[in-house]
Amino acid sequence: MESQLYAYGLLAIPLLSATAIAFFFRRSGALASGISVGAAASILATAGHIIFRVENFEYNVEWIEIGSLKVSFGFLINDLAKLMLFVVAFVGFLVHLFSLGYMKDDPNKARFFGGLSIFMFSMLGLVMASGLITLFIFWELVGFSSYMLIGFYLEKPSAAAASKKAFIVNRVGDFGFLIGIIMLFSMFGTLNLTSLSEIFSTDGTLLDQAAVTTIGLLLFCGTVGKSGQLPLHVWLPDAMEGPTPVSALIHAATMVAAGVFLLCRTGFLMTVDALTVITWVGVATALFAGFTAVAQRDIKKILAYSTVSQLGYMVAAFGLGSLAAFGGNGHAHGHMGDAVVTGGVAAAMFHLTTHAFFKALLFLGSGSIIHACHHEQDIFKMGGLKSKMPITFITFSIGVLALTGFPLLAGFFSKDAILAVALESNSAAFYLLVFGAFLTALYMTRLWLITFLGAPKSDNANHARENGLTMTIPLILLAALSVVGGYASLYPEVVSGVISGIPHPDSAGQTTILIASLVAVFAGYIISYFFYGAGAKEDRLEQTVEPLHIVLAGKFYFDHAYDWYVAKVQQRVATTLHFTEQIALSGLIIRGAAGFAGLIGIGLKTLHVGSIHAYVYWFIGGLALFWVLAVGIF
């Protein structure tokens, strides 16, 4: 009983915080921020107790019963959930702390911190959910809170457009996710994750069925939307219109990682065909986003496309590692549930964890830069910040090195774990992901060189100064984790089980991975320095390969294609359906029937003239008609 009380408490803390802010402290930003940060600290403490002191457990209570559909509300706390709880709670607390300084002068910070609390409630519920219905409810609440926080700046049309775009694009993926949940229930009669895992563990032939492949791909639609995979990635870079702490919390460490977490939760039902699709979607996303980031000028959008690329790595790792668990005949060795967790989940969750550290660091570091440069976001209007913001410079540099996979930092170990999975499963995917590592080093070194080195390129950059402790302490803590976060031996036993299953190739394989990784990374460093040197004033890559740069800066024209589809196809179909509805349904069927009935009514009304002589004539006419019908003349 005590275990579930802690889980209930973990949900109650942010919900009470958001409720208190909404009803009592909407006009008191200082109190609202204090309540929200206090709630985040309490969440971290409670999550820490669950992780270190509470044994794994499952708890369910019947919630809704409609015929054969029984919906339970409950918690599934295992090693996977504990690792994700740590990421959400720890990064969430640091983002709250950073926000105290970043949002200090914002008149609407009470609404901002209330939104953060709602997000924490939604994300924690998603992580602990024991069934797919409960998970889907919190999944949608995460989408709602994201919509609210992305559109925080109400006076900016671009922020409103970005929040609507995020909401609509995610609904496309979530529609497939919901259909997959419905199909899963219709086939197996339960949506409890543990029950489903047991069903698939005891009957390996289920993974040969096309219907199960369809279910797996439909569930993957949720990941495609939430984790920004091709082709539903278009919302995530635009979501940078929200405050930078939102970008760090939602779009770097937690919300976008929910899609990868969903894959890991449901990995036991993924077939070979589904995993093949998942793998190549991840690989394509990693490369596409890497190319696109090379040509961006907005510091937050560069980091956003970097996030899309790294999420592609996680998705590919899950697919490749899980495929490796199958034999050549398409059947799993032993229990598929255990096999999937051993390979795919291990690599994906390891990179998810380390990525949360250094990408949150980079987003918060960019927020520190933007705040110091009076909300300037164009890297070509920065420069010279190395000496003006030394703490931000050092911590941001650590984040860049960790992300690019510099030896012995967090990203080096988790990226090489993914490459190990790829080398074991598919050599083509391995070399494509190595090339993706080269692109990562190229665009991140470009960002670092232009932002920090050289002379200031604007008055805002020239007058930049280091921020206060509330903004620099989170950077220092995240930088420390970006250094040591890749050493699996440092993880506590209760969560290290998730990442202990990373495959260890033989010495030849390890040598191949190390050489390929280091060559890719240092080639990216060198080529970027060749183009941009110590803080270039213009984009030299654009001048060198202008046609390619136009395509990359245009983000491969995905947005243009969607705009064309909406305007030329979807809108015309909608107009046609609207016209059909107005003429056929509303006009002929509904209004036509009503008009006909009205005419009959008018005609009958005219019979009531109030004259006894007229009624006698109608009486005689009725008798005549009755007589004709009775004798059968017609």
C-alpha positions in Angstrom: 0.0 0.0 0.0 2.8 2.4 0.8 4.4 2.1 -2.6 1.3 3.3 -4.5 0.9 6.2 -2.1 4.3 7.5 -3.2 3.2 7.2 -6.8 -0.1 9.0 -6.1 1.9 11.7 -4.2 4.2 12.1 -7.2 1.2 13.0 -9.3 -0.5 15.1 -6.7 2.4 17.5 -6.1 2.4 19.1 -9.6 -1.4 19.0 -9.9 -1.8 20.8 -6.6 0.8 23.3 -7.6 -0.9 24.0 -10.9 -4.3 24.3 -9.2 -3.1 26.7 -6.6 -1.4 28.9 -9.2 -4.5 28.9 -11.4 -7.0 29.7 -8.6 -5.0 31.9 -6.2 -1.7 33.2 -7.6 -2.4 34.1 -11.2 -1.5 37.8 -10.5 1.4 37.0 -8.1 4.3 35.8 -10.2 6.8 35.6 -7.4 4.6 33.4 -5.2 3.6 31.3 -8.3 7.2 30.7 -9.2 8.1 29.8 -5.7 5.3 27.3 -5.5 6.2 25.7 -8.8 9.9 25.4 -8.0 9.1 24.0 -4.6 6.8 21.5 -6.2 9.6 20.5 -8.7 12.0 20.0 -5.7 9.4 17.8 -4.0 8.9 15.8 -7.2 12.7 15.2 -7.3 12.8 14.1 -3.7 9.7 11.8 -4.1 11.0 10.4 -7.4 14.4 9.7 -5.7 12.7 7.8 -2.9 10.7 5.7 -5.4 13.9 5.0 -7.4 16.2 4.1 -4.5 13.9 2.9 -1.7 10.7 1.4 -3.3 10.8 -2.1 -4.9 9.4 -2.5 -8.4 5.7 -2.9 -8.3 2.4 -2.8 -10.3 -0.8 -1.4 -8.9 -4.2 -1.2 -10.6 -7.6 -0.1 -9.6 -10.7 -0.6 -11.8 -11.8 2.8 -13.1 -14.3 2.3 -16.0 -16.2 -0.8 -17.1 -18.3 -0.7 -20.3 -19.2 -4.2 -21.4 -16.0 -6.1 -22.0 -13.9 -2.9 -21.9 -12.4 -2.6 -18.4 -10.2 0.4 -17.9 -7.9 0.4 -14.9 -5.9 3.3 -13.5 -2.6 2.2 -12.2 1.2 2.4 -12.0 3.9 0.1 -13.4 7.1 1.0 -11.7 10.0 -1.0 -13.0 13.7 -0.2 -13.9 12.6 1.4 -17.2 10.1 3.7 -15.5 12.6 4.5 -12.7 15.2 5.6 -15.3 12.7 7.8 -17.0 11.5 9.2 -13.7 15.0 10.3 -12.9 15.4 12.1 -16.2 12.1 13.9 -15.9 12.4 14.8 -12.3 16.0 15.9 -12.3 16.0 17.8 -15.6 12.6 19.3 -14.7 13.9 20.6 -11.4 16.9 22.3 -13.1 14.7 23.8 -15.7 12.4 25.3 -13.0 15.5 26.7 -11.2 16.8 28.2 -14.4 13.4 29.7 -15.2 13.6 31.8 -12.0 16.3 33.9 -13.6 15.1 33.7 -17.2 11.5 34.7 -16.5 12.3 37.1 -13.7 10.9 40.2 -15.5 8.1 38.6 -17.4 4.7 39.9 -16.3 3.1 36.5 -17.1 5.4 34.2 -15.3 2.7 32.9 -13.0 1.0 31.4 -16.1 4.4 30.1 -17.3 5.1 28.3 -14.0 1.6 27.0 -13.8 2.1 25.5 -17.3 5.3 23.9 -16.2 3.5 22.2 -13.3 0.8 20.9 -15.6 3.5 19.5 -17.9 5.3 17.8 -15.0 2.0 16.2 -13.9 1.3 14.9 -17.4 4.7 13.6 -18.0 5.0 11.8 -14.7 1.6 10.1 -15.3 2.7 9.0 -18.7 5.9 7.4 -17.3 4.1 5.5 -14.5 1.0 4.4 -16.4 0.4 0.6 -16.3 -2.0 0.5 -19.2 -2.3 2.0 -22.7 -5.5 3.8 -22.0 -4.1 5.6 -19.0 -0.9 6.2 -20.9 -2.8 7.7 -23.8 -4.7 10.1 -21.5 -1.5 11.4 -20.1 0.0 11.4 -23.6 -2.7 13.8 -24.7 -2.3 15.9 -21.5 1.4 16.3 -22.4 0.3 17.5 -25.9 -2.1 20.0 -24.3 0.6 21.4 -21.9 3.1 21.6 -24.7 0.5 23.6 -26.8 0.0 25.9 -23.9 3.7 26.5 -23.2 4.7 26.9 -26.9 2.1 29.6 -27.4 3.1 31.3 -24.1 3.9 34.7 -25.8 0.2 35.5 -26.7 1.2 38.7 -28.5 3.4 36.9 -31.1 1.5 35.5 -34.1 4.4 33.2 -34.8 4.0 31.6 -31.3 0.3 31.1 -31.8 0.9 29.5 -35.2 3.7 27.3 -33.8 1.5 26.0 -30.9 -1.4 25.2 -33.3 1.0 23.5 -35.7 2.4 21.4 -32.8 -1.1 20.4 -31.7 -2.4 19.5 -35.1 0.7 17.6 -36.3 0.7 15.6 -33.0 -3.0 14.8 -33.5 -2.1 13.1 -36.8 0.3 10.8 -35.1 -1.9 10.3 -32.1 -4.8 9.2 -34.4 -2.8 6.3 -35.6 -1.7 5.6 -32.0 -5.4 5.4 -30.9 -6.4 3.1 -33.7 -3.5 0.8 -32.7 -4.8 0.8 -29.1 -8.3 -0.1 -30.3 -6.9 -3.0 -32.5 -4.8 -4.3 -29.7 -7.9 -4.5 -27.4 -10.0 -6.1 -30.1 -7.4 -8.8 -30.6 -6.4 -9.5 -27.0 -9.1 -8.1 -24.8 -6.7 -6.2 -22.5 -4.6 -3.0 -22.6 -2.6 -3.7 -19.5 1.1 -3.7 -20.4 2.1 -6.6 -18.1 -0.8 -8.8 -19.4 0.1 -8.1 -23.0 3.8 -8.8 -22.4 2.9 -12.2 -20.9 0.6 -13.0 -23.8 3.4 -12.3 -26.3 6.0 -14.1 -24.2 3.9 -17.3 -24.1 2.9 -17.4 -27.7 5.8 -16.6 -30.1 3.6 -17.2 -33.2 1.8 -13.9 -32.6 4.9 -12.1 -34.0 4.3 -13.8 -37.3 0.9 -12.2 -37.8 0.3 -9.2 -40.2 -2.2 -7.8 -37.8 0.4 -7.5 -35.1 2.7 -5.7 -37.5 -0.1 -3.3 -38.3 -0.6 -2.7 -34.5 3.1 -2.1 -34.0 3.3 0.5 -36.8 0.1 2.2 -35.6 1.6 2.5 -32.1 4.8 3.8 -33.8 2.7 6.6 -35.3 2.5 8.1 -31.8 6.3 8.1 -31.6 6.6 9.6 -35.1 4.4 12.6 -33.9 5.7 13.1 -30.4 9.4 12.4 -31.1 9.5 14.4 -34.3 10.3 11.6 -36.8 9.9 11.9 -40.5 7.5 13.0 -41.9 5.8 14.6 -38.8 9.0 16.4 -37.6 7.9 19.8 -38.9 6.3 21.0 -35.6 9.4 20.6 -33.4 11.7 23.4 -34.9 8.8 25.8 -35.0 8.1 25.0 -31.3 11.2 27.1 -30.4 8.9 30.1 -30.4 8.2 29.2 -26.7 10.5 30.4 -23.9 13.9 28.7 -23.9 13.3 26.8 -20.7 10.3 25.2 -22.4 12.5 24.1 -25.2 14.9 22.6 -22.7 12.3 20.8 -20.7 9.8 19.7 -23.4 11.7 19.6 -26.6 15.1 18.3 -25.5 14.8 16.0 -22.5 11.3 14.8 -21.7 8.3 15.2 -24.0 10.0 14.3 -27.2 11.7 11.4 -25.5 8.2 10.1 -24.6 7.9 8.5 -28.0 11.1 6.5 -27.5 9.9 5.5 -24.1 6.6 4.3 -25.7 8.6 2.1 -28.0 10.5 0.6 -25.1 7.3 0.0 -23.2 5.7 -1.8 -26.1 8.8 -3.4 -27.6 7.6 -7.0 -26.9 4.9 -6.7 -29.7 7.1 -5.4 -32.5 7.5 -7.8 -35.4 10.5 -8.0 -37.8 8.6 -6.0 -40.5 7.6 -3.3 -38.0 11.1 -3.0 -36.6 12.6 -2.7 -40.1 10.3 0.3 -40.8 11.1 1.8 -37.4 14.8 1.4 -38.0 14.9 3.1 -41.4 12.6 5.9 -40.3 15.1 6.6 -37.5 18.1 6.5 -39.8 16.5 8.8 -42.3 15.4 11.2 -39.6 18.9 11.3 -38.2 20.5 12.2 -41.5 17.8 14.6 -42.7 17.8 16.6 -39.5 21.6 16.7 -39.5 21.7 18.1 -43.1 19.1 20.7 -42.2 20.9 21.9 -39.1 24.0 22.7 -41.1 22.2 25.7 -42.8 20.2 27.2 -40.0 21.0 30.6 -38.4 18.7 30.6 -35.3 20.6 29.1 -32.4 17.5 27.4 -31.0 16.5 25.9 -34.4 20.0 24.5 -34.8 19.5 22.7 -31.5 16.0 21.7 -32.4 17.1 20.0 -35.6 19.9 18.4 -33.5 17.2 17.0 -31.2 15.3 15.6 -34.2 18.5 14.0 -35.4 19.4 12.5 -32.0 15.8 11.2 -31.6 16.4 9.5 -34.9 19.4 7.8 -33.4 17.4 6.5 -30.5 14.6 5.2 -32.7 17.1 3.5 -35.0 18.9 2.0 -31.9 15.6 0.5 -30.7 14.8 -0.9 -34.1 18.3 -2.3 -34.8 18.8 -3.7 -31.3 15.5 -5.4 -31.4 16.1 -6.8 -34.9 19.3 -8.3 -33.6 17.2 -10.3 -31.1 15.5 -12.2 -33.9 17.1 -15.2 -35.7 17.6 -15.4 -39.4 14.2 -17.0 -39.8 12.4 -14.1 -38.2 11.7 -15.7 -34.8 13.0 -14.4 -31.6 15.6 -16.4 -29.6 13.9 -17.2 -26.3 11.4 -14.8 -24.8 10.9 -11.8 -27.1 10.0 -9.5 -24.2 13.4 -10.1 -22.6 15.3 -10.1 -25.8 14.0 -6.7 -26.9 14.8 -5.2 -23.6 18.3 -6.5 -23.8 19.3 -4.9 -27.1 17.1 -2.2 -28.5 15.8 -0.7 -25.2 19.3 -0.7 -23.6 20.9 1.4 -26.4 17.9 3.7 -26.9 17.4 4.5 -23.2 21.1 5.0 -22.6 21.3 7.6 -25.3 18.0 9.1 -24.2 19.5 9.6 -20.7 22.8 11.1 -21.7 21.1 13.2 -24.4 18.8 14.6 -21.7 21.8 15.9 -19.8 23.8 17.6 -22.6 20.8 18.7 -24.7 19.1 20.3 -21.7 22.5 22.0 -21.0 22.7 23.3 -24.6 19.2 24.6 -24.6 19.6 26.3 -21.2 23.0 27.6 -22.4 21.4 29.0 -25.5 18.8 30.6 -23.2 21.6 32.2 -21.2 23.1 33.6 -24.4 19.7 34.8 -25.7 18.9 36.4 -22.3 22.3 38.2 -22.2 22.0 39.3 -25.9 18.6 40.9 -25.3 16.7 38.0 -27.0 18.9 37.9 -30.1 18.8 34.4 -31.6 20.8 34.8 -34.9 24.2 33.3 -34.4 25.6 35.6 -37.0 24.7 38.5 -34.8 26.6 37.1 -31.8 30.3 36.4 -31.5 32.9 37.2 -28.9 30.9 35.7 -26.1 33.8 33.6 -24.8 35.3 36.3 -22.7 31.9 38.0 -21.8 30.2 34.9 -20.5 32.9 32.5 -19.3 30.6 30.1 -17.3 28.2 29.8 -20.2 31.1 29.4 -22.6 32.7 26.5 -20.6 29.5 24.7 -19.9 28.2 25.1 -23.4 31.5 23.8 -24.8 31.2 20.7 -22.7 27.7 20.2 -24.0 28.9 20.6 -27.6 31.7 18.0 -27.0 29.4 15.6 -25.3 26.8 15.8 -28.1 29.4 15.4 -30.8 30.8 12.3 -29.1 34.2 13.6 -27.9 36.1 10.7 -26.2 35.2 9.9 -22.6 32.3 12.3 -22.4 28.7 11.1 -22.0 27.7 11.2 -25.7 30.8 9.3 -26.7 29.6 6.2 -24.8 25.9 6.3 -25.7 26.6 7.1 -29.4 29.1 4.2 -29.6 26.5 1.9 -28.0 24.1 2.7 -30.8 26.9 2.2 -33.4 27.6 -1.2 -31.7 24.0 -2.2 -32.1 24.0 -1.1 -35.7 27.3 -2.9 -36.5 25.8 -6.1 -35.1 22.5 -5.8 -37.0 23.0 -3.9 -40.3 26.2 -2.6 -41.7 24.5 -0.1 -44.1 22.7 1.5 -41.1 26.0 1.6 -39.2 27.9 3.6 -41.9 24.9 6.0 -42.4 24.8 6.7 -38.6 28.6 7.3 -38.6 28.0 9.9 -41.3 25.3 11.4 -39.1 27.9 11.7 -36.4 30.1 13.7 -38.9 27.1 16.0 -39.6 26.6 16.5 -35.8 30.2 17.5 -35.3 30.0 19.8 -38.4 26.9 21.9 -37.4 27.6 22.0 -33.7 31.2 23.2 -34.2 29.8 25.8 -36.6 27.4 27.1 -33.9 30.2 27.1 -31.3 32.7 29.0 -33.5 30.4 31.7 -34.7 28.7 32.3 -31.3 31.7 32.4 -29.0 34.8 33.2 -31.0 35.8 36.3 -33.0 34.6 39.8 -32.4 31.0 40.7 -31.4 28.9 41.2 -34.5 26.2 43.4 -32.9 25.6 45.8 -30.0 23.6 43.2 -28.2 26.6 40.8 -28.2 29.0 43.5 -27.4 27.1 44.4 -24.2 26.4 40.8 -23.1 27.2 39.8 -19.6 27.1 36.6 -17.6 23.8 35.8 -15.9 23.1 35.2 -12.2 23.4 32.0 -10.1 19.9 30.8 -10.8 20.8 30.5 -14.4 24.5 29.3 -14.1 24.1 26.7 -11.4 21.9 24.5 -13.6 24.4 24.8 -16.4 27.2 23.6 -14.1 25.3 20.6 -12.8 24.2 19.5 -16.3 27.8 20.0 -17.5 29.0 17.7 -14.8 26.5 15.0 -15.8 27.4 15.5 -19.4 31.0 14.5 -18.4 30.2 11.5 -16.2 26.8 10.5 -17.5 28.2 7.9 -19.9 29.8 5.8 -17.3 27.2 3.0 -16.7 29.0 1.8 -13.6 28.0 5.1 -11.9 24.3 4.4 -12.3 22.6 2.9 -9.3 21.7 -0.8 -9.5 18.0 -0.1 -9.6 18.2 1.6 -13.0 21.5 0.3 -14.4 19.7 -2.9 -15.4 18.0 -1.1 -18.2 21.3 -0.1 -19.9 23.4 -3.2 -19.0 22.2 -5.1 -22.0 24.1 -3.0 -24.6 25.9 -5.5 -26.9 29.7 -5.6 -26.6 31.3 -6.4 -30.0 34.5 -8.4 -30.2 37.8 -6.5 -30.4 37.7 -6.1 -34.2 34.2 -4.7 -33.9 35.2 -2.3 -31.1 38.2 -1.1 -33.2 35.9 -0.5 -36.2 33.4 1.5 -34.1 36.1 3.5 -32.4 38.0 4.4 -35.6 34.9 5.2 -37.6 33.5 7.3 -34.8 36.6 9.3 -34.2 37.3 9.9 -37.9 33.7 11.2 -38.3 33.8 13.5 -35.3 37.2 15.0 -35.9 36.5 15.4 -39.6 33.4 17.4 -38.6 35.5 19.6 -36.3 38.2 20.2 -39.0 35.9 20.9 -41.9 33.8 23.3 -39.8 36.8 25.2 -38.7 38.0 25.4 -42.3 34.7 27.1 -43.3 34.1 29.3 -40.3 37.5 29.7 -38.5 37.4 31.9 -35.4 33.9 33.3 -35.7 33.0 34.0 -39.3 30.8 37.0 -40.1 28.8 35.3 -42.9 27.9 31.8 -43.8 30.8 30.7 -45.9 29.2 27.3 -46.6 26.3 29.2 -48.3 28.9 31.0 -50.5 30.6 27.7 -51.4 27.7 25.5 -52.2 24.8 27.9 -52.7 22.3 25.6 -54.5 22.7 22.9 -51.8 22.5 25.5 -49.1 19.2 26.8 -50.4 17.7 23.4 -50.2 19.1 22.8 -46.7 18.0 26.3 -45.4 14.6 25.5 -46.9 14.4 22.4 -44.7 14.0 20.2 -47.8 10.7 22.1 -48.5 8.7 19.9 -46.2 6.7 22.9 -45.0 6.1 24.0 -48.5 4.8 20.6 -49.5 2.5 20.6 -46.5 1.3 24.1 -47.3 0.6 23.1 -50.9 -1.2 19.9 -49.8 -3.4 21.9 -47.3 -4.2 24.7 -49.8 -4.5 22.7 -53.0 -5.8 19.3 -51.9 -7.2 19.2 -48.4 -8.9 22.6 -48.6 -10.4 21.8 -52.0 -11.7 18.5 -50.8 -13.1 20.2 -47.7 -14.8 22.8 -49.9 -16.3 20.1 -52.1 -17.6 18.2 -49.1 -19.0 21.5 -47.6 -20.8 22.3 -50.9 -22.2 18.7 -51.1 -23.3 18.9 -47.5 -25.0 22.3 -48.1 -26.7 21.3 -51.3 -27.5 17.6 -50.8 -27.8 17.2 -47.1 -28.8 20.5 -45.7 -30.6 21.6 -48.9 -32.4 18.7 -50.5 -32.7 16.2 -47.7 -33.1 18.3 -44.6 -34.4 21.7 -45.8 -36.2 20.0 -48.8 -38.1 17.6 -46.5 -38.8 20.5 -44.2 -40.0 22.6 -47.0 -42.3 19.9 -48.4 -43.8 19.4 -45.0 -44.2 23.1 -44.7 -46.1 23.3 -48.0 -48.4 20.5 -46.9 -49.0 22.4 -43.7 -49.8 25.6 -45.6 -52.2 23.7 -47.9 -54.0 22.1 -45.0 -54.1 25.5 -43.2 -56.0 27.0 -46.1 -58.8 24.5 -45.5 -59.6 26.1 -42.2 -61.6 29.1 -43.5 -64.1 29.3 -40.7 -67.2 28.9 -43.0 -69.8 26.1 -42.4 -70.7 26.1 -46.1 -67.1 25.4 -47.1 -66.9 22.5 -44.6 -70.1 21.0 -46.0 -68.6 21.0 -49.5 -65.3 19.4 -48.2 -67.5 16.8 -46.3 -69.4 15.9 -49.5 -66.1 15.8 -51.5 -64.6 13.4 -48.9 -67.6 11.1 -49.1 -67.3 11.0 -52.9 -63.6 10.2 -52.7 -64.3 7.5 -50.1 -67.1 6.0 -52.3 -64.8 5.9 -55.3 -62.1 4.1 -53.4 -64.6 1.7 -51.8 -66.2 0.5 -55.1 -62.8 0.3 -56.8 -63.5 2.4 -59.8 -59.7 3.1 -60.2 
